[in-house]
Amino acid sequence: MITSLNNPQVKRILHLNQKTKARRQEGLFVAEGEKMFLEAPVSWIDRVYVSEEYVPQAGAAEKLSCVSSETVGSSVFRQMSDTCTPQGVLTVLKTPVYGADDLLSHSMEHAPLFLILEDIQDPGNLGSMIRSGEGAGVDGVLLTKTCADVTSPKAVRATMGSVYRIPYLWIENIEEAGRILRPLGVKLYAAYLKGGEDYDRMDYSHGCAFLIGNEGKGLTLEAVNEADKRIRIPMCGRVESLNAAMAASILMYEAARQRREKHTMYP
């Protein structure tokens, strides 16, 4: 059992939790909680750490027997945890590496739906968008390299497991996203407060991608100019804009609604 904060494995976890550079260099990230452990693909798991007080729930004990694990003293585990109330299990996972083909693999089966993110800074927003994206049926997420790290502890928690199932691709800029997606007939829709049509007046039943910009500044002019259409979410009162994750969810679920209706009407 690990009982010292000076243990090299403990120091490694702390670095992975705190440093984007460490996660990228090692190709690893950390996911906390039993749900994240249970949903993690076994092939991704590098090692699991459990608190000496941890009592596995249904399914967790069986999965623990199939992977490499270490027991950690309670006080040390609390230091390793990135949360205020640790759940007693912490999973170290191999970071997936996706290419464009991973995002486009199902594009011939249905009208593809993507989310394109530019300079999203809040990892909680980023994780929430990935989670909402899975719920709405997106095929993948494209992120500019100025976005927050998908594998940061806060982002991973916010995905609630969707990080295991939604492929994501790092891109230089929105122009690169256009080069990847337009050959599939995908249209780019920019969420843009300064102009464009109301979002619910557009047809998203074909291949499409929504562009969401920085929480404070929105999309850059270069990104807006790359889009095929500019759309806006109407506001009442004195509200100027919505949280980026909320706006993304509204748009993705409108696309999902339209596609369900079309499928119902034309089976």
C-alpha atoms as an extended CHARMM CRD file, in Angstrom:
* protein
*
       267  EXT
         1         1  MET       CA              0.0000000000        0.0000000000        0.0000000000  PROA      1               0.0000000000
         2         2  ILE       CA              1.2190000000        3.4920000000       -0.8540000000  PROA      2               0.0000000000
         3         3  THR       CA              1.4480000000        5.6080000000        2.3070000000  PROA      3               0.0000000000
         4         4  SER       CA              3.8620000000        8.4230000000        1.4170000000  PROA      4               0.0000000000
         5         5  LEU       CA              3.4240000000       11.5940000000       -0.6240000000  PROA      5               0.0000000000
         6         6  ASN       CA              7.0230000000       11.1300000000       -1.7160000000  PROA      6               0.0000000000
         7         7  ASN       CA              6.1730000000        7.9510000000       -3.5640000000  PROA      7               0.0000000000
         8         8  PRO       CA              7.0890000000        8.4170000000       -7.2630000000  PROA      8               0.0000000000
         9         9  GLN       CA              3.6480000000        7.2030000000       -8.3350000000  PROA      9               0.0000000000
        10        10  VAL       CA              1.9550000000        9.8430000000       -6.2020000000  PROA      10              0.0000000000
        11        11  LYS       CA              4.1760000000       12.5650000000       -7.6280000000  PROA      11              0.0000000000
        12        12  ARG       CA              3.3540000000       11.3270000000      -11.1090000000  PROA      12              0.0000000000
        13        13  ILE       CA             -0.3930000000       11.6210000000      -10.4830000000  PROA      13              0.0000000000
        14        14  LEU       CA              0.0100000000       15.1300000000       -9.1060000000  PROA      14              0.0000000000
        15        15  HSD       CA              1.9160000000       16.1880000000      -12.2230000000  PROA      15              0.0000000000
        16        16  LEU       CA             -0.6840000000       14.6190000000      -14.5080000000  PROA      16              0.0000000000
        17        17  ASN       CA             -3.4610000000       16.4360000000      -12.6590000000  PROA      17              0.0000000000
        18        18  GLN       CA             -1.7360000000       19.8000000000      -12.6500000000  PROA      18              0.0000000000
        19        19  LYS       CA              0.3150000000       20.0220000000      -15.8500000000  PROA      19              0.0000000000
        20        20  THR       CA             -0.8920000000       19.9060000000      -19.4300000000  PROA      20              0.0000000000
        21        21  LYS       CA              2.7280000000       19.4320000000      -20.4990000000  PROA      21              0.0000000000
        22        22  ALA       CA              3.0670000000       16.3240000000      -18.3150000000  PROA      22              0.0000000000
        23        23  ARG       CA             -0.0970000000       14.7950000000      -19.7630000000  PROA      23              0.0000000000
        24        24  ARG       CA              1.0870000000       15.4120000000      -23.3050000000  PROA      24              0.0000000000
        25        25  GLN       CA              4.5940000000       14.1340000000      -22.6940000000  PROA      25              0.0000000000
        26        26  GLU       CA              3.4120000000       10.9140000000      -21.0750000000  PROA      26              0.0000000000
        27        27  GLY       CA              0.3330000000       10.4550000000      -23.2380000000  PROA      27              0.0000000000
        28        28  LEU       CA             -1.7310000000        9.8700000000      -20.0990000000  PROA      28              0.0000000000
        29        29  PHE       CA             -4.5880000000       11.5250000000      -18.2290000000  PROA      29              0.0000000000
        30        30  VAL       CA             -6.4730000000       10.9580000000      -14.9890000000  PROA      30              0.0000000000
        31        31  ALA       CA            -10.1730000000       10.2620000000      -14.4520000000  PROA      31              0.0000000000
        32        32  GLU       CA            -11.6710000000       10.2310000000      -10.9640000000  PROA      32              0.0000000000
        33        33  GLY       CA            -14.6820000000        8.3840000000       -9.6420000000  PROA      33              0.0000000000
        34        34  GLU       CA            -16.2640000000        4.9710000000       -9.9510000000  PROA      34              0.0000000000
        35        35  LYS       CA            -18.4530000000        5.8840000000      -12.9210000000  PROA      35              0.0000000000
        36        36  MET       CA            -15.4260000000        7.0430000000      -14.8990000000  PROA      36              0.0000000000
        37        37  PHE       CA            -13.5940000000        3.8340000000      -13.9720000000  PROA      37              0.0000000000
        38        38  LEU       CA            -16.4900000000        1.5750000000      -14.9290000000  PROA      38              0.0000000000
        39        39  GLU       CA            -16.9970000000        3.2700000000      -18.3060000000  PROA      39              0.0000000000
        40        40  ALA       CA            -13.3030000000        3.4460000000      -19.1930000000  PROA      40              0.0000000000
        41        41  PRO       CA            -12.2620000000        1.1250000000      -22.0390000000  PROA      41              0.0000000000
        42        42  VAL       CA             -9.9970000000       -1.5210000000      -20.5410000000  PROA      42              0.0000000000
        43        43  SER       CA             -7.5070000000       -1.0220000000      -23.3850000000  PROA      43              0.0000000000
        44        44  TRP       CA             -7.0700000000        2.6130000000      -22.3080000000  PROA      44              0.0000000000
        45        45  ILE       CA             -6.3270000000        1.8550000000      -18.6470000000  PROA      45              0.0000000000
        46        46  ASP       CA             -2.7260000000        2.2230000000      -17.5320000000  PROA      46              0.0000000000
        47        47  ARG       CA             -3.2610000000        1.8110000000      -13.7700000000  PROA      47              0.0000000000
        48        48  VAL       CA             -5.9480000000        2.2660000000      -11.1360000000  PROA      48              0.0000000000
        49        49  TYR       CA             -5.4610000000        3.6580000000       -7.6290000000  PROA      49              0.0000000000
        50        50  VAL       CA             -7.9890000000        2.9550000000       -4.8780000000  PROA      50              0.0000000000
        51        51  SER       CA             -8.2460000000        4.3640000000       -1.3840000000  PROA      51              0.0000000000
        52        52  GLU       CA             -7.8840000000        1.9220000000        1.4850000000  PROA      52              0.0000000000
        53        53  GLU       CA            -11.4450000000        2.9090000000        2.4680000000  PROA      53              0.0000000000
        54        54  TYR       CA            -12.9230000000        2.2780000000       -0.9690000000  PROA      54              0.0000000000
        55        55  VAL       CA            -15.7080000000       -0.3190000000       -1.1680000000  PROA      55              0.0000000000
        56        56  PRO       CA            -16.3480000000       -1.2950000000       -4.8220000000  PROA      56              0.0000000000
        57        57  GLN       CA            -19.9340000000       -1.2650000000       -6.0410000000  PROA      57              0.0000000000
        58        58  ALA       CA            -21.4800000000       -3.7370000000       -8.4630000000  PROA      58              0.0000000000
        59        59  GLY       CA            -19.1830000000       -4.4020000000      -11.4010000000  PROA      59              0.0000000000
        60        60  ALA       CA            -16.2540000000       -2.3980000000      -10.0710000000  PROA      60              0.0000000000
        61        61  ALA       CA            -14.7070000000       -5.2790000000       -8.1160000000  PROA      61              0.0000000000
        62        62  GLU       CA            -14.8120000000       -7.5250000000      -11.1730000000  PROA      62              0.0000000000
        63        63  LYS       CA            -13.2240000000       -4.8780000000      -13.3800000000  PROA      63              0.0000000000
        64        64  LEU       CA            -10.5210000000       -4.1560000000      -10.7880000000  PROA      64              0.0000000000
        65        65  SER       CA             -9.4820000000       -7.7970000000      -10.9750000000  PROA      65              0.0000000000
        66        66  CYS       CA             -8.7540000000       -7.3510000000      -14.6860000000  PROA      66              0.0000000000
        67        67  VAL       CA             -6.4580000000       -4.3070000000      -14.4530000000  PROA      67              0.0000000000
        68        68  SER       CA             -3.3020000000       -3.2130000000      -12.6510000000  PROA      68              0.0000000000
        69        69  SER       CA             -4.1840000000       -1.4530000000       -9.3940000000  PROA      69              0.0000000000
        70        70  GLU       CA             -2.6100000000       -0.0260000000       -6.2350000000  PROA      70              0.0000000000
        71        71  THR       CA             -4.0990000000        0.6370000000       -2.8120000000  PROA      71              0.0000000000
        72        72  VAL       CA             -3.3540000000        4.0650000000       -1.3400000000  PROA      72              0.0000000000
        73        73  GLY       CA             -3.6050000000        5.3180000000        2.2380000000  PROA      73              0.0000000000
        74        74  SER       CA             -6.6080000000        7.5660000000        2.7630000000  PROA      74              0.0000000000
        75        75  SER       CA             -4.6820000000       10.7390000000        3.5830000000  PROA      75              0.0000000000
        76        76  VAL       CA             -2.3810000000       10.2950000000        0.5840000000  PROA      76              0.0000000000
        77        77  PHE       CA             -5.3210000000        9.5150000000       -1.7100000000  PROA      77              0.0000000000
        78        78  ARG       CA             -6.9820000000       12.7860000000       -0.7140000000  PROA      78              0.0000000000
        79        79  GLN       CA             -3.8410000000       14.6250000000       -1.8250000000  PROA      79              0.0000000000
        80        80  MET       CA             -3.8010000000       12.7450000000       -5.1280000000  PROA      80              0.0000000000
        81        81  SER       CA             -7.4270000000       13.6280000000       -5.7860000000  PROA      81              0.0000000000
        82        82  ASP       CA             -8.4160000000       16.7500000000       -7.7060000000  PROA      82              0.0000000000
        83        83  THR       CA            -11.8070000000       16.9040000000       -5.9910000000  PROA      83              0.0000000000
        84        84  CYS       CA            -12.9530000000       18.0030000000       -2.5360000000  PROA      84              0.0000000000
        85        85  THR       CA            -14.7950000000       14.7400000000       -1.8650000000  PROA      85              0.0000000000
        86        86  PRO       CA            -12.8260000000       11.8590000000       -3.4410000000  PROA      86              0.0000000000
        87        87  GLN       CA            -14.8370000000        8.7870000000       -4.4140000000  PROA      87              0.0000000000
        88        88  GLY       CA            -11.9830000000        6.4420000000       -3.6550000000  PROA      88              0.0000000000
        89        89  VAL       CA            -10.9590000000        5.3630000000       -7.1480000000  PROA      89              0.0000000000
        90        90  LEU       CA             -8.6870000000        7.1180000000       -9.6160000000  PROA      90              0.0000000000
        91        91  THR       CA             -7.9150000000        5.8130000000      -13.1120000000  PROA      91              0.0000000000
        92        92  VAL       CA             -4.8480000000        6.6670000000      -15.1740000000  PROA      92              0.0000000000
        93        93  LEU       CA             -5.6040000000        6.2830000000      -18.8800000000  PROA      93              0.0000000000
        94        94  LYS       CA             -3.7670000000        6.4190000000      -22.1740000000  PROA      94              0.0000000000
        95        95  THR       CA             -4.7170000000        9.5200000000      -24.1390000000  PROA      95              0.0000000000
        96        96  PRO       CA             -6.4200000000        8.5430000000      -27.4110000000  PROA      96              0.0000000000
        97        97  VAL       CA             -4.9360000000        9.8530000000      -30.6310000000  PROA      97              0.0000000000
        98        98  TYR       CA             -7.5080000000       10.5820000000      -33.3160000000  PROA      98              0.0000000000
        99        99  GLY       CA             -7.1230000000       11.4450000000      -36.9590000000  PROA      99              0.0000000000
       100       100  ALA       CA             -9.6160000000       12.8930000000      -39.4130000000  PROA      100             0.0000000000
       101       101  ASP       CA            -10.6190000000        9.3780000000      -40.4770000000  PROA      101             0.0000000000
       102       102  ASP       CA            -11.8390000000        8.6250000000      -36.9530000000  PROA      102             0.0000000000
       103       103  LEU       CA            -14.2630000000       11.5510000000      -37.1480000000  PROA      103             0.0000000000
       104       104  LEU       CA            -15.3910000000       10.7460000000      -40.6550000000  PROA      104             0.0000000000
       105       105  SER       CA            -15.7350000000        6.9710000000      -40.2950000000  PROA      105             0.0000000000
       106       106  HSD       CA            -19.5520000000        7.0870000000      -40.1050000000  PROA      106             0.0000000000
       107       107  SER       CA            -20.0600000000        9.9290000000      -42.5540000000  PROA      107             0.0000000000
       108       108  MET       CA            -21.3390000000        7.6280000000      -45.2970000000  PROA      108             0.0000000000
       109       109  GLU       CA            -23.9960000000        6.1520000000      -43.0020000000  PROA      109             0.0000000000
       110       110  HSD       CA            -25.8800000000        9.3670000000      -42.2250000000  PROA      110             0.0000000000
       111       111  ALA       CA            -25.7440000000       13.1290000000      -42.5140000000  PROA      111             0.0000000000
       112       112  PRO       CA            -22.7550000000       13.9500000000      -40.2590000000  PROA      112             0.0000000000
       113       113  LEU       CA            -22.9470000000       16.4280000000      -37.3960000000  PROA      113             0.0000000000
       114       114  PHE       CA            -19.8850000000       18.1020000000      -35.8790000000  PROA      114             0.0000000000
       115       115  LEU       CA            -18.9800000000       20.7000000000      -33.2960000000  PROA      115             0.0000000000
       116       116  ILE       CA            -16.0770000000       23.0510000000      -34.0380000000  PROA      116             0.0000000000
       117       117  LEU       CA            -14.6130000000       24.9760000000      -31.1030000000  PROA      117             0.0000000000
       118       118  GLU       CA            -12.3560000000       28.0140000000      -31.3120000000  PROA      118             0.0000000000
       119       119  ASP       CA            -10.3510000000       29.1460000000      -28.2740000000  PROA      119             0.0000000000
       120       120  ILE       CA            -12.6680000000       27.7210000000      -25.5920000000  PROA      120             0.0000000000
       121       121  GLN       CA            -10.8720000000       28.4420000000      -22.3260000000  PROA      121             0.0000000000
       122       122  ASP       CA            -13.0200000000       26.9540000000      -19.5640000000  PROA      122             0.0000000000
       123       123  PRO       CA            -12.3760000000       23.1900000000      -19.2920000000  PROA      123             0.0000000000
       124       124  GLY       CA            -15.7820000000       22.7680000000      -17.6470000000  PROA      124             0.0000000000
       125       125  ASN       CA            -17.4660000000       24.3250000000      -20.6820000000  PROA      125             0.0000000000
       126       126  LEU       CA            -15.3960000000       22.1370000000      -22.9690000000  PROA      126             0.0000000000
       127       127  GLY       CA            -16.3220000000       18.9520000000      -21.1270000000  PROA      127             0.0000000000
       128       128  SER       CA            -19.9910000000       19.9250000000      -21.0290000000  PROA      128             0.0000000000
       129       129  MET       CA            -20.0300000000       20.4760000000      -24.7920000000  PROA      129             0.0000000000
       130       130  ILE       CA            -18.5370000000       17.0450000000      -25.4060000000  PROA      130             0.0000000000
       131       131  ARG       CA            -21.1590000000       15.4970000000      -23.1250000000  PROA      131             0.0000000000
       132       132  SER       CA            -24.0160000000       17.3920000000      -24.8180000000  PROA      132             0.0000000000
       133       133  GLY       CA            -22.5330000000       16.4760000000      -28.1700000000  PROA      133             0.0000000000
       134       134  GLU       CA            -22.8020000000       12.7830000000      -27.4090000000  PROA      134             0.0000000000
       135       135  GLY       CA            -26.4050000000       13.2690000000      -26.3060000000  PROA      135             0.0000000000
       136       136  ALA       CA            -27.2520000000       15.1100000000      -29.5200000000  PROA      136             0.0000000000
       137       137  GLY       CA            -25.5170000000       12.5440000000      -31.7110000000  PROA      137             0.0000000000
       138       138  VAL       CA            -22.4560000000       14.4190000000      -32.9640000000  PROA      138             0.0000000000
       139       139  ASP       CA            -19.8560000000       12.4580000000      -34.9040000000  PROA      139             0.0000000000
       140       140  GLY       CA            -16.9320000000       14.3500000000      -33.4060000000  PROA      140             0.0000000000
       141       141  VAL       CA            -15.4930000000       17.5840000000      -32.0930000000  PROA      141             0.0000000000
       142       142  LEU       CA            -12.7910000000       19.6950000000      -33.7300000000  PROA      142             0.0000000000
       143       143  LEU       CA            -10.8250000000       22.0580000000      -31.4930000000  PROA      143             0.0000000000
       144       144  THR       CA             -8.3070000000       24.7480000000      -32.2800000000  PROA      144             0.0000000000
       145       145  LYS       CA             -5.0320000000       24.2970000000      -30.4140000000  PROA      145             0.0000000000
       146       146  THR       CA             -5.8100000000       27.3840000000      -28.3150000000  PROA      146             0.0000000000
       147       147  CYS       CA             -8.6860000000       25.5450000000      -26.5980000000  PROA      147             0.0000000000
       148       148  ALA       CA             -8.4410000000       24.1560000000      -23.0750000000  PROA      148             0.0000000000
       149       149  ASP       CA             -7.0530000000       20.6430000000      -22.7100000000  PROA      149             0.0000000000
       150       150  VAL       CA             -9.6990000000       17.9540000000      -23.1700000000  PROA      150             0.0000000000
       151       151  THR       CA             -7.7890000000       15.7090000000      -20.7450000000  PROA      151             0.0000000000
       152       152  SER       CA             -7.6000000000       18.2130000000      -17.8650000000  PROA      152             0.0000000000
       153       153  PRO       CA             -9.2970000000       16.8470000000      -14.7180000000  PROA      153             0.0000000000
       154       154  LYS       CA            -12.1080000000       19.4240000000      -14.8260000000  PROA      154             0.0000000000
       155       155  ALA       CA            -12.8700000000       18.7770000000      -18.4960000000  PROA      155             0.0000000000
       156       156  VAL       CA            -12.8120000000       15.0020000000      -18.0240000000  PROA      156             0.0000000000
       157       157  ARG       CA            -15.2150000000       15.2270000000      -15.0740000000  PROA      157             0.0000000000
       158       158  ALA       CA            -17.5880000000       17.4580000000      -17.0310000000  PROA      158             0.0000000000
       159       159  THR       CA            -17.8000000000       14.9320000000      -19.8810000000  PROA      159             0.0000000000
       160       160  MET       CA            -19.2460000000       12.3340000000      -17.4680000000  PROA      160             0.0000000000
       161       161  GLY       CA            -17.6970000000        9.5830000000      -19.5910000000  PROA      161             0.0000000000
       162       162  SER       CA            -18.3730000000       11.0370000000      -23.0450000000  PROA      162             0.0000000000
       163       163  VAL       CA            -14.6350000000       11.6570000000      -23.4530000000  PROA      163             0.0000000000
       164       164  TYR       CA            -14.3320000000        7.8890000000      -23.9510000000  PROA      164             0.0000000000
       165       165  ARG       CA            -16.7840000000        7.8290000000      -26.8340000000  PROA      165             0.0000000000
       166       166  ILE       CA            -16.6310000000       11.0930000000      -28.7810000000  PROA      166             0.0000000000
       167       167  PRO       CA            -13.5830000000       11.4490000000      -31.0340000000  PROA      167             0.0000000000
       168       168  TYR       CA            -11.9060000000       14.8460000000      -31.0470000000  PROA      168             0.0000000000
       169       169  LEU       CA             -9.3540000000       16.3580000000      -33.3870000000  PROA      169             0.0000000000
       170       170  TRP       CA             -6.9480000000       19.2290000000      -32.7360000000  PROA      170             0.0000000000
       171       171  ILE       CA             -6.7350000000       21.7050000000      -35.6310000000  PROA      171             0.0000000000
       172       172  GLU       CA             -4.7220000000       24.8440000000      -36.3170000000  PROA      172             0.0000000000
       173       173  ASN       CA             -7.6830000000       27.0190000000      -37.2580000000  PROA      173             0.0000000000
       174       174  ILE       CA            -11.2400000000       26.9860000000      -38.5930000000  PROA      174             0.0000000000
       175       175  GLU       CA             -9.9790000000       27.0130000000      -42.1730000000  PROA      175             0.0000000000
       176       176  GLU       CA             -8.4760000000       23.5760000000      -41.5600000000  PROA      176             0.0000000000
       177       177  ALA       CA            -11.8370000000       22.3500000000      -40.2900000000  PROA      177             0.0000000000
       178       178  GLY       CA            -13.4180000000       23.5090000000      -43.5400000000  PROA      178             0.0000000000
       179       179  ARG       CA            -10.8310000000       21.6430000000      -45.6020000000  PROA      179             0.0000000000
       180       180  ILE       CA            -11.5920000000       18.4470000000      -43.6890000000  PROA      180             0.0000000000
       181       181  LEU       CA            -15.3880000000       18.6420000000      -43.6450000000  PROA      181             0.0000000000
       182       182  ARG       CA            -16.4840000000       20.3800000000      -46.8390000000  PROA      182             0.0000000000
       183       183  PRO       CA            -15.5530000000       17.4530000000      -49.1250000000  PROA      183             0.0000000000
       184       184  LEU       CA            -18.2930000000       15.5400000000      -47.2790000000  PROA      184             0.0000000000
       185       185  GLY       CA            -20.8410000000       18.2160000000      -48.1320000000  PROA      185             0.0000000000
       186       186  VAL       CA            -20.8180000000       19.5650000000      -44.5740000000  PROA      186             0.0000000000
       187       187  LYS       CA            -21.9090000000       23.1800000000      -44.1550000000  PROA      187             0.0000000000
       188       188  LEU       CA            -20.4070000000       25.3430000000      -41.4140000000  PROA      188             0.0000000000
       189       189  TYR       CA            -22.7580000000       27.4340000000      -39.2410000000  PROA      189             0.0000000000
       190       190  ALA       CA            -21.1720000000       30.1620000000      -37.1250000000  PROA      190             0.0000000000
       191       191  ALA       CA            -22.8700000000       31.1620000000      -33.8660000000  PROA      191             0.0000000000
       192       192  TYR       CA            -22.5710000000       34.9210000000      -34.2970000000  PROA      192             0.0000000000
       193       193  LEU       CA            -24.2850000000       37.5950000000      -32.2160000000  PROA      193             0.0000000000
       194       194  LYS       CA            -23.7430000000       40.4650000000      -34.6380000000  PROA      194             0.0000000000
       195       195  GLY       CA            -25.7770000000       39.1720000000      -37.5080000000  PROA      195             0.0000000000
       196       196  GLY       CA            -27.2330000000       36.2530000000      -39.3630000000  PROA      196             0.0000000000
       197       197  GLU       CA            -30.5450000000       34.4090000000      -39.2250000000  PROA      197             0.0000000000
       198       198  ASP       CA            -32.2920000000       32.9900000000      -36.1860000000  PROA      198             0.0000000000
       199       199  TYR       CA            -30.9290000000       29.5150000000      -35.5780000000  PROA      199             0.0000000000
       200       200  ASP       CA            -34.3220000000       27.7750000000      -35.7400000000  PROA      200             0.0000000000
       201       201  ARG       CA            -35.0070000000       29.0040000000      -39.2740000000  PROA      201             0.0000000000
       202       202  MET       CA            -32.2180000000       26.9250000000      -40.7860000000  PROA      202             0.0000000000
       203       203  ASP       CA            -32.2390000000       23.3550000000      -42.1120000000  PROA      203             0.0000000000
       204       204  TYR       CA            -29.7470000000       21.1180000000      -40.2940000000  PROA      204             0.0000000000
       205       205  SER       CA            -30.9580000000       17.7900000000      -41.6490000000  PROA      205             0.0000000000
       206       206  HSD       CA            -27.9720000000       17.6420000000      -44.0090000000  PROA      206             0.0000000000
       207       207  GLY       CA            -24.3120000000       17.3950000000      -43.0130000000  PROA      207             0.0000000000
       208       208  CYS       CA            -23.4860000000       20.3580000000      -40.7990000000  PROA      208             0.0000000000
       209       209  ALA       CA            -21.0740000000       21.6990000000      -38.1760000000  PROA      209             0.0000000000
       210       210  PHE       CA            -21.5780000000       24.4090000000      -35.5650000000  PROA      210             0.0000000000
       211       211  LEU       CA            -18.8010000000       26.8950000000      -34.8300000000  PROA      211             0.0000000000
       212       212  ILE       CA            -18.5920000000       28.0760000000      -31.2140000000  PROA      212             0.0000000000
       213       213  GLY       CA            -16.1140000000       30.7310000000      -30.1320000000  PROA      213             0.0000000000
       214       214  ASN       CA            -14.3220000000       31.9670000000      -27.0400000000  PROA      214             0.0000000000
       215       215  GLU       CA            -16.4940000000       32.5500000000      -23.9720000000  PROA      215             0.0000000000
       216       216  GLY       CA            -15.7230000000       36.2730000000      -23.8030000000  PROA      216             0.0000000000
       217       217  LYS       CA            -14.8690000000       37.2800000000      -27.3590000000  PROA      217             0.0000000000
       218       218  GLY       CA            -16.8560000000       34.8350000000      -29.4520000000  PROA      218             0.0000000000
       219       219  LEU       CA            -15.6050000000       33.6890000000      -32.8390000000  PROA      219             0.0000000000
       220       220  THR       CA            -12.8050000000       35.5210000000      -34.5910000000  PROA      220             0.0000000000
       221       221  LEU       CA            -13.6830000000       37.3550000000      -37.7890000000  PROA      221             0.0000000000
       222       222  GLU       CA            -11.5720000000       34.8300000000      -39.7030000000  PROA      222             0.0000000000
       223       223  ALA       CA            -13.7020000000       31.9930000000      -38.3430000000  PROA      223             0.0000000000
       224       224  VAL       CA            -16.9560000000       33.8040000000      -39.1080000000  PROA      224             0.0000000000
       225       225  ASN       CA            -15.8310000000       34.4460000000      -42.6760000000  PROA      225             0.0000000000
       226       226  GLU       CA            -15.0160000000       30.7560000000      -43.0970000000  PROA      226             0.0000000000
       227       227  ALA       CA            -18.6120000000       29.7810000000      -42.2680000000  PROA      227             0.0000000000
       228       228  ASP       CA            -21.2820000000       29.1190000000      -44.8690000000  PROA      228             0.0000000000
       229       229  LYS       CA            -23.9920000000       30.6860000000      -42.6980000000  PROA      229             0.0000000000
       230       230  ARG       CA            -24.1650000000       32.9610000000      -39.6550000000  PROA      230             0.0000000000
       231       231  ILE       CA            -26.8050000000       32.1160000000      -37.0810000000  PROA      231             0.0000000000
       232       232  ARG       CA            -27.9030000000       33.6600000000      -33.8020000000  PROA      232             0.0000000000
       233       233  ILE       CA            -29.9420000000       32.6530000000      -30.7790000000  PROA      233             0.0000000000
       234       234  PRO       CA            -32.5280000000       35.3990000000      -30.0850000000  PROA      234             0.0000000000
       235       235  MET       CA            -32.2850000000       37.0410000000      -26.6470000000  PROA      235             0.0000000000
       236       236  CYS       CA            -34.8760000000       38.7110000000      -24.4660000000  PROA      236             0.0000000000
       237       237  GLY       CA            -34.3470000000       41.2480000000      -21.7040000000  PROA      237             0.0000000000
       238       238  ARG       CA            -30.8390000000       42.5980000000      -21.1680000000  PROA      238             0.0000000000
       239       239  VAL       CA            -29.0510000000       39.2890000000      -21.7660000000  PROA      239             0.0000000000
       240       240  GLU       CA            -26.3020000000       39.7650000000      -24.3440000000  PROA      240             0.0000000000
       241       241  SER       CA            -25.2210000000       36.1720000000      -24.8180000000  PROA      241             0.0000000000
       242       242  LEU       CA            -25.4910000000       32.6590000000      -23.4340000000  PROA      242             0.0000000000
       243       243  ASN       CA            -22.8280000000       30.4970000000      -21.8550000000  PROA      243             0.0000000000
       244       244  ALA       CA            -20.8590000000       28.8740000000      -24.6750000000  PROA      244             0.0000000000
       245       245  ALA       CA            -21.7670000000       25.3430000000      -23.5940000000  PROA      245             0.0000000000
       246       246  MET       CA            -25.4660000000       26.2480000000      -23.3710000000  PROA      246             0.0000000000
       247       247  ALA       CA            -25.4420000000       27.8530000000      -26.8090000000  PROA      247             0.0000000000
       248       248  ALA       CA            -23.7080000000       24.8270000000      -28.3030000000  PROA      248             0.0000000000
       249       249  SER       CA            -26.2750000000       22.5010000000      -26.7070000000  PROA      249             0.0000000000
       250       250  ILE       CA            -29.2110000000       24.5030000000      -28.0930000000  PROA      250             0.0000000000
       251       251  LEU       CA            -27.8070000000       24.3260000000      -31.6080000000  PROA      251             0.0000000000
       252       252  MET       CA            -26.8570000000       20.6550000000      -31.4960000000  PROA      252             0.0000000000
       253       253  TYR       CA            -30.2280000000       19.6100000000      -30.1160000000  PROA      253             0.0000000000
       254       254  GLU       CA            -32.0720000000       21.6600000000      -32.7340000000  PROA      254             0.0000000000
       255       255  ALA       CA            -30.1800000000       19.6700000000      -35.3630000000  PROA      255             0.0000000000
       256       256  ALA       CA            -31.0580000000       16.4430000000      -33.5390000000  PROA      256             0.0000000000
       257       257  ARG       CA            -34.7390000000       17.4490000000      -33.3860000000  PROA      257             0.0000000000
       258       258  GLN       CA            -34.9150000000       18.2010000000      -37.0920000000  PROA      258             0.0000000000
       259       259  ARG       CA            -33.2600000000       14.9060000000      -37.9580000000  PROA      259             0.0000000000
       260       260  ARG       CA            -35.6470000000       12.9270000000      -35.7700000000  PROA      260             0.0000000000
       261       261  GLU       CA            -38.6300000000       14.6420000000      -37.3860000000  PROA      261             0.0000000000
       262       262  LYS       CA            -37.3170000000       13.9630000000      -40.8580000000  PROA      262             0.0000000000
       263       263  HSD       CA            -36.6900000000       10.3320000000      -40.0160000000  PROA      263             0.0000000000
       264       264  THR       CA            -40.2110000000       10.0190000000      -38.5830000000  PROA      264             0.0000000000
       265       265  MET       CA            -41.7570000000       11.6120000000      -41.6350000000  PROA      265             0.0000000000
       266       266  TYR       CA            -39.6640000000        9.6760000000      -44.1470000000  PROA      266             0.0000000000
       267       267  PRO       CA            -38.7640000000        6.2800000000      -42.6760000000  PROA      267             0.0000000000
